[in-house]
Amino acid sequence: MEADTDRLTERRDSQDSSPRANMYIVYIQCYFVTIATILGTGILGLPVTLSHSGLYPFLVSFLIGFVIQCLLVYFFVEILQRAYAAQEQISKGATLSHEHIPLQEEEDEADEKEITDGMLAGHVILPKRPEIRSPDLHMLGTMFLTCGVQQAFDLIVFLHFISILISYALAGSEAYAQMFGVPHFYVIPGFVWILTFAVVFIQTLMQPVISLFTLVKGSLLIATVVVTFFVGAEVSLAIRNDFNYIGAPFLMGTVALGGVVNVMPMLYQKISPVTTQVKHFRGAVVAGISTCTVLNILWCWAVLHIVPQLPCSSMSIVGNTTASPTVTPVSVVTTVSTLPPVSPACSQNLSLERSADNGEIATLPLTEIIQTMHPEFSWVAILVQLFIMISITVSYLTLGSAMHHTVVGWVEGSWNEPGFCRYAPIFEGISKCCTPKCICQSLISLFIFAIVFTVAMLDPQGFVQILDRGTSLFINLECGVFIFLMVRNARSGNFSSLDIPLETPWLLYHLHWLVALYFTFAVGYDIVDSIYITAT
């Protein structure tokens, strides 16, 4: 009898631990997808913006941006919870726009166990109530923004996706072209369309592939940073710091750590509205941002020790100083015996400033300098190129999947409207295995990816300009204006009566004004700086 009881207890414990183990796999996947979303931008575009500012000004602005991004994650997780809770009330027949109907104060043990023990399909938790859609960006705008503002939000979101995918198309083609020795202009079609069809048509198969390659990407990045830092210690270029140029890496810093809010709705569908799961989900995203912050800082530090910040004529004095950059006469330079030899880099005009002017990614001058000046470390250049290829591929797949998820949500929310119903018969009979709604979603996504391809082909040299100007403007507008309004509206009116598993602490909630100020300042700085550059 006791043996039977022990076996039953062990079986029950095994059944209880299995869903928990599966959820930890989901949290790890969310962690790596967060890294995949963030790392591509910072690694590629950030170091070239440090040509005048140096390391210390970059650290100040970057660490402030890290704190702001973590606060943004806290606020956005609450928005996602309230969107799901509002749908639960609507599914029960409640009308949020007219009456206060709070959720149940607490789930009973049976319901909570039903949520926790939800079936897993490729690490994606199937919703407890199939009629409740997982929140997407379009749904959030519809719920928490007024008419007109929600349409502007949809436009900004899609412009952000388009601009950052264009930058990945340009950077990815450059990386693959450099590896295989072909003109990067001819690589763009294959790079864009192969990954696009993977995102649109084999999304279910691509999810585990993205997770696997994200792990490979993270491992390669750590190895690349460590090895590049070692080579930087051998080269040991001194770093010039000038706080007068602190604004230069500021905009790129908002891109280097931003964009994760656009992927969070896609990740949120993997969990259930339980306090423990929401808390771990939020922690996984914050941990991913923290990891990316550390790796970005180490990467920029290593690059600054290898690649000259300015052309040779302006780098004659290489002391670590906070003064403004000056040009020293050649006669004076020849009398200084402690200057490191920079003639090979000078002869090829390799510098971060030149890369920024030509719209190149930071790895191009880095690998050229390593191969020409330090051939014993040529294998490092191959490692860097391999990392960049995988990094951009994974980032394109991740952001492309997030955009497709937004398109799916937009079509789902608009399908029953009269305008869409009128065109639904057009898609009937095209494919017996695809619904008209699915075909419409695929065609809209393909159309947006076609825009990405067209712009990338027309401006193959404009990586940094697109990433620094377009992407930063759209993501800062989205976070500084629209998400700020969502945070405010989600706690006002009838939405304030909704009971959610994990509410943002009262003290942290009032910091949403600081988040809005940060991103609004970034938008203003971007516009003023663009006007100034255009005028000069």
C-alpha positions in Angstrom: 0.0 0.0 0.0 2.8 2.4 0.9 4.6 1.5 -2.3 1.5 2.3 -4.4 1.2 5.7 -2.5 4.8 6.5 -3.2 4.4 5.7 -6.9 1.3 7.9 -7.2 3.2 10.7 -5.4 6.2 10.4 -7.8 3.8 10.3 -10.8 2.0 13.5 -9.6 5.3 15.3 -8.9 6.5 14.3 -12.4 3.3 15.6 -14.0 3.6 18.9 -12.1 7.3 19.4 -12.9 6.9 18.7 -16.7 4.9 21.9 -17.5 7.4 23.9 -15.3 10.3 22.5 -17.2 8.6 23.3 -20.5 7.9 26.9 -19.3 11.6 27.4 -18.5 12.4 26.4 -22.1 9.9 29.2 -23.2 11.7 31.7 -20.9 15.1 30.8 -22.3 13.6 31.1 -25.8 12.3 34.6 -25.0 15.7 35.5 -23.6 17.5 34.5 -26.8 14.9 36.0 -29.1 15.3 39.3 -27.2 19.0 39.1 -27.9 18.4 38.3 -31.5 16.2 41.3 -31.9 18.6 43.8 -30.3 22.1 42.7 -31.2 22.1 43.1 -34.9 21.6 46.9 -34.8 24.2 47.7 -32.1 26.9 45.5 -33.4 26.7 46.9 -36.9 26.0 50.6 -36.6 27.1 51.7 -33.2 30.9 51.7 -33.3 31.1 53.9 -36.4 29.3 56.7 -34.5 32.1 56.9 -31.9 34.6 58.4 -34.3 34.6 61.8 -32.4 33.0 61.0 -29.1 35.0 58.1 -28.0 34.1 55.6 -25.2 33.2 57.6 -22.1 30.5 59.8 -23.7 29.1 56.7 -25.3 28.9 55.0 -21.9 27.0 57.8 -20.3 24.3 58.0 -23.0 24.1 54.2 -23.5 23.6 53.3 -19.8 20.9 55.9 -19.5 19.2 54.3 -22.5 19.5 50.9 -20.8 17.6 52.1 -17.8 14.9 53.7 -20.0 14.5 50.5 -22.0 14.0 48.4 -18.9 11.3 50.7 -17.6 9.7 50.5 -21.0 9.5 46.7 -20.8 7.8 47.0 -17.4 5.1 49.3 -18.8 4.6 47.3 -22.0 4.1 44.0 -20.1 1.3 45.7 -18.2 -0.2 46.9 -21.5 -0.2 43.3 -22.9 -1.8 42.0 -19.7 -4.6 44.6 -19.8 -5.3 43.9 -23.5 -5.7 40.2 -22.7 -7.8 40.9 -19.7 -10.1 43.2 -21.7 -10.6 40.4 -24.3 -11.6 38.1 -21.5 -14.3 40.5 -20.3 -15.5 41.0 -23.9 -15.7 37.2 -24.4 -17.9 37.0 -21.3 -20.3 39.6 -22.8 -19.1 42.7 -20.9 -18.8 46.0 -22.6 -15.8 47.9 -21.4 -16.8 51.1 -23.0 -19.9 51.5 -20.8 -19.4 49.7 -17.5 -16.8 48.7 -15.0 -16.6 44.9 -14.8 -13.4 43.7 -13.1 -11.9 40.4 -13.6 -12.3 37.7 -11.1 -10.3 38.6 -8.0 -8.4 35.3 -8.2 -8.4 32.1 -10.1 -9.3 29.0 -8.2 -6.7 26.2 -8.0 -8.3 24.2 -10.7 -8.3 27.0 -13.2 -4.7 28.0 -12.4 -3.6 24.4 -12.9 -5.5 24.3 -16.2 -3.5 27.3 -17.4 -0.2 26.1 -16.1 -0.7 22.6 -17.7 -1.6 24.0 -21.1 -0.4 22.0 -24.0 2.9 22.9 -25.7 3.2 23.1 -29.5 6.7 24.0 -30.5 7.2 25.8 -27.2 4.1 27.9 -27.8 1.4 27.7 -25.1 -2.0 27.1 -26.6 -4.4 29.7 -25.2 -6.8 28.6 -22.5 -9.7 30.2 -24.3 -9.3 29.7 -28.1 -11.6 32.6 -28.9 -9.3 35.1 -27.2 -6.5 36.3 -29.5 -3.1 36.9 -28.2 -2.4 40.7 -28.2 -0.6 42.2 -31.2 0.5 45.7 -32.0 -2.6 46.5 -34.0 -4.8 45.3 -31.3 -3.0 47.4 -28.7 -3.5 50.5 -30.8 -7.2 49.7 -31.3 -7.8 49.2 -27.6 -5.8 52.0 -26.1 -5.6 54.7 -28.7 -8.3 57.0 -30.1 -9.4 57.0 -33.7 -6.8 58.6 -35.9 -4.1 58.1 -33.4 -4.3 54.3 -33.8 -4.0 54.6 -37.6 -0.9 56.8 -37.1 0.5 54.2 -34.7 0.0 51.4 -37.3 1.8 53.5 -39.9 4.7 54.3 -37.6 5.1 50.6 -36.6 5.2 49.4 -40.2 7.6 52.2 -41.2 9.9 51.1 -38.3 9.8 47.5 -39.5 10.5 48.5 -43.1 13.4 50.8 -42.2 15.1 48.3 -40.0 14.6 45.4 -42.4 16.1 47.6 -45.2 19.2 48.2 -43.0 19.5 44.4 -42.4 19.1 43.8 -46.1 22.0 46.2 -46.9 24.2 45.0 -44.0 23.5 41.3 -44.7 24.4 41.7 -48.3 27.6 43.4 -47.4 28.6 40.7 -45.0 27.8 37.8 -47.4 29.5 39.6 -50.3 32.7 40.2 -48.3 32.8 36.5 -47.2 32.4 35.2 -50.8 34.1 38.0 -52.7 31.2 39.1 -54.9 29.6 42.5 -55.3 27.1 43.0 -52.6 24.6 44.6 -55.0 24.0 41.1 -56.5 23.6 39.5 -53.1 20.6 41.6 -52.0 17.9 39.7 -54.1 18.8 36.3 -52.7 19.3 37.5 -49.2 15.9 39.3 -49.0 13.7 36.8 -50.8 15.0 33.6 -49.4 14.5 34.8 -45.8 11.2 36.5 -46.8 9.6 33.3 -48.0 10.9 31.5 -44.9 9.2 34.1 -42.7 5.9 34.1 -44.6 5.4 30.5 -45.6 7.3 28.3 -43.1 6.8 30.3 -40.0 6.1 27.3 -37.8 9.2 25.5 -38.9 11.3 28.7 -38.6 10.6 29.2 -34.9 12.9 26.4 -33.6 15.4 27.4 -36.3 15.5 31.0 -35.0 16.0 29.7 -31.5 18.8 27.4 -32.5 20.6 30.0 -34.5 20.1 32.7 -31.8 22.0 30.4 -29.5 24.8 30.0 -32.1 24.7 33.7 -32.7 25.1 34.5 -29.0 27.9 32.0 -28.6 29.7 33.5 -31.6 29.3 37.0 -30.3 30.8 36.2 -27.0 33.7 34.5 -28.7 34.1 37.4 -31.1 34.1 40.0 -28.4 36.6 38.1 -26.3 39.0 37.5 -29.2 38.5 41.0 -30.7 39.2 42.5 -27.2 42.4 40.4 -27.0 43.5 41.7 -30.4 42.6 45.2 -29.3 44.9 44.8 -26.3 47.7 43.8 -28.7 47.1 46.7 -31.0 46.3 49.1 -28.2 45.2 52.3 -30.0 44.5 55.1 -27.5 40.9 56.3 -27.4 40.0 60.0 -27.7 37.0 61.1 -25.6 35.1 64.3 -26.3 31.8 65.0 -24.5 31.1 67.7 -27.1 30.1 64.8 -29.4 28.0 62.9 -26.9 25.0 63.3 -29.2 26.6 61.3 -32.0 26.1 57.9 -30.5 22.9 58.9 -28.7 20.5 58.2 -31.6 22.2 55.0 -32.6 22.1 53.9 -29.0 18.3 54.2 -29.0 18.3 51.8 -32.0 21.0 49.5 -30.5 18.8 48.7 -27.4 15.4 49.5 -28.9 12.8 47.6 -30.9 12.2 44.8 -28.4 8.7 46.1 -27.7 7.7 45.3 -31.3 8.7 41.6 -30.7 7.2 41.3 -27.2 3.6 40.7 -28.4 4.9 37.7 -30.5 6.7 36.4 -27.5 3.8 37.0 -25.1 1.6 34.5 -26.9 3.9 31.8 -25.5 2.8 32.3 -21.9 -0.5 32.3 -20.0 -1.8 35.1 -17.8 -0.4 33.7 -14.5 1.6 35.9 -12.2 4.7 33.5 -12.2 4.7 33.2 -15.9 4.3 36.9 -16.6 7.0 37.7 -14.0 9.5 35.3 -15.6 8.6 36.5 -19.1 9.4 40.1 -18.1 12.6 39.0 -16.4 13.7 37.1 -19.5 13.3 40.2 -21.6 15.1 42.4 -19.2 17.9 39.9 -18.9 18.2 39.9 -22.7 18.5 43.7 -22.7 21.1 43.6 -19.9 23.2 41.0 -21.8 23.0 43.1 -25.0 24.1 46.2 -23.1 27.2 44.5 -21.7 28.1 42.9 -25.1 27.6 46.2 -27.0 29.9 48.1 -24.6 32.6 45.4 -24.8 32.4 45.3 -28.6 32.7 49.1 -29.0 35.6 49.2 -26.6 37.4 46.4 -28.5 36.7 48.1 -31.9 38.0 51.4 -30.6 41.3 49.8 -29.7 41.8 48.4 -33.2 40.2 50.8 -35.7 41.4 54.5 -35.7 38.6 56.9 -34.9 39.7 59.6 -37.4 41.8 59.7 -40.5 45.5 59.7 -40.1 45.9 63.5 -40.3 43.6 64.0 -37.4 44.9 61.1 -35.3 48.5 62.3 -35.0 48.1 62.9 -31.3 46.6 59.8 -29.9 46.5 60.6 -26.2 43.4 59.9 -24.2 42.0 63.4 -23.9 38.8 65.2 -23.5 39.7 68.1 -25.7 38.2 68.7 -29.1 39.9 66.9 -31.9 42.7 69.0 -33.5 45.0 68.6 -36.5 48.8 68.5 -35.6 51.4 69.5 -38.2 53.5 66.7 -39.6 56.7 68.4 -38.4 55.5 68.1 -34.9 54.4 64.5 -35.3 57.8 63.4 -36.4 59.4 64.6 -33.1 57.1 62.4 -31.0 58.8 59.0 -30.5 56.0 57.4 -28.5 53.3 57.4 -31.3 52.3 53.9 -32.4 52.8 53.1 -36.1 49.6 53.8 -38.0 51.0 54.1 -41.5 49.3 50.9 -42.9 45.9 52.2 -41.8 46.7 55.6 -43.1 47.7 54.3 -46.5 44.3 52.6 -46.8 42.5 55.5 -45.2 40.8 53.1 -42.7 38.9 54.8 -39.8 35.6 54.8 -38.2 34.9 58.3 -39.6 35.4 57.0 -43.2 33.1 54.1 -42.5 30.4 56.4 -41.2 30.8 58.7 -44.3 30.6 55.7 -46.6 27.6 54.1 -44.8 29.7 51.0 -43.9 29.3 48.6 -41.0 32.0 48.6 -38.4 33.3 45.1 -39.2 34.5 46.2 -42.7 37.4 48.4 -41.5 38.0 46.0 -38.5 38.5 42.9 -40.7 40.7 44.9 -43.2 43.0 46.2 -40.5 43.3 42.8 -38.8 44.1 41.1 -42.2 46.6 43.7 -43.4 48.3 44.9 -40.2 48.1 41.7 -38.1 48.0 38.7 -40.4 48.7 36.4 -37.5 45.2 37.2 -36.3 43.5 36.7 -39.7 41.4 33.9 -38.3 39.7 36.6 -36.1 38.5 38.3 -39.2 36.9 35.1 -40.4 35.2 34.7 -37.0 33.9 38.2 -37.1 32.5 37.8 -40.7 30.9 34.5 -39.7 29.3 36.1 -36.7 27.9 39.0 -38.7 26.4 36.7 -41.4 24.6 34.6 -38.8 23.7 37.7 -36.7 22.0 39.6 -39.5 20.3 36.5 -40.8 18.8 35.8 -37.4 17.8 39.4 -36.8 16.1 39.6 -40.2 14.1 36.5 -39.5 13.2 37.7 -36.0 12.1 41.2 -37.0 10.5 39.8 -40.2 8.5 37.4 -38.1 7.4 40.2 -35.7 6.2 42.2 -38.7 4.3 39.3 -40.2 2.7 38.7 -36.7 1.6 42.4 -36.8 0.2 41.9 -40.3 -1.7 38.8 -39.2 -3.2 40.7 -36.2 -4.2 43.6 -38.5 -6.0 41.3 -40.9 -7.6 39.4 -38.1 -8.9 42.6 -36.6 -10.1 44.1 -39.9 -11.4 40.9 -41.6 -15.0 41.3 -40.6 -15.2 45.0 -41.4 -17.3 45.8 -44.6 -14.3 46.9 -46.6 -12.5 43.6 -46.1 -15.6 41.4 -46.5 -16.2 42.9 -49.9 -12.8 41.5 -51.1 -12.9 38.2 -49.3 -14.4 36.2 -52.3 -11.4 37.2 -54.4 -9.3 34.8 -52.4 -11.8 31.9 -52.5 -10.6 28.9 -54.5 -7.0 30.0 -54.9 -5.8 27.2 -52.7 -7.8 24.4 -51.0 -5.3 24.2 -48.2 -5.2 27.9 -47.4 -8.1 30.0 -46.1 -8.8 33.4 -47.8 -7.7 35.2 -44.6 -4.3 33.4 -44.6 -3.8 34.2 -48.3 -4.6 37.8 -47.7 -2.1 37.9 -44.8 0.6 36.4 -46.9 0.1 38.8 -49.8 0.2 41.9 -47.6 3.4 40.6 -46.0 5.0 39.9 -49.4 4.0 43.4 -50.5 5.8 45.0 -47.5 8.9 42.8 -48.1 8.8 43.9 -51.7 9.1 47.5 -50.5 12.1 46.5 -48.4 13.7 44.9 -51.4 13.1 47.8 -53.7 14.6 50.4 -51.4 17.6 48.2 -50.6 18.3 47.9 -54.4 18.0 51.7 -54.9 20.3 52.7 -52.1 22.9 49.9 -51.5 25.3 52.3 -49.8 23.0 53.9 -47.3 23.1 51.5 -44.3 24.1 53.9 -41.6 21.9 56.7 -42.8 18.8 54.5 -42.9 19.6 52.9 -39.5 20.7 56.2 -37.8 17.9 58.4 -39.2 14.9 56.5 -40.3 14.9 53.6 -37.8 15.7 55.8 -34.8 13.0 58.4 -35.7 10.3 55.7 -36.0 11.1 53.7 -32.9 11.5 56.9 -30.8 8.2 58.2 -32.0 6.5 54.9 -31.3 7.9 54.7 -27.7 7.8 58.4 -26.8 4.3 59.2 -28.1 2.1 56.2 -28.8 3.2 53.7 -26.1 3.2 56.6 -23.6 -0.5 57.2 -24.5 -1.2 53.5 -24.2 0.4 53.4 -20.7 -1.8 56.4 -19.7 -5.0 55.0 -21.2 -4.5 51.5 -19.9 -4.8 52.8 -16.4 -7.7 55.2 -17.0 -11.4 54.7 -17.4 -12.8 51.2 -17.5 -9.4 49.6 -18.2 -8.3 50.6 -14.7 -10.8 48.3 -13.1 -9.3 45.2 -14.8 -7.5 42.8 -12.6 -4.2 41.6 -14.1 -1.6 39.1 -12.7 1.3 41.5 -12.4 0.9 45.2 -12.1 3.7 47.7 -12.4 4.7 49.0 -8.9 3.3 52.4 -8.1 6.7 54.2 -7.9 7.9 52.7 -11.2 4.6 53.6 -13.0 5.1 57.3 -12.4 8.5 57.1 -14.2 6.6 56.7 -17.5 6.9 60.5 -17.7 10.7 60.1 -17.7 10.5 57.5 -20.5 8.3 59.8 -22.6 10.7 62.7 -22.0 13.7 60.6 -23.1 12.2 59.4 -26.4 10.6 62.7 -27.2 13.9 64.4 -26.7 15.4 61.8 -29.1 12.8 62.6 -31.7 13.5 66.3 -31.4 17.2 65.8 -31.5 16.9 63.6 -34.6 14.9 66.2 -36.5 17.1 69.1 -35.5 20.3 67.2 -36.3 18.9 66.1 -39.7 18.0 69.6 -40.6 21.4 70.9 -39.6 23.2 68.2 -41.6 21.1 68.9 -44.6 21.6 72.7 -44.4 25.4 72.3 -44.1 
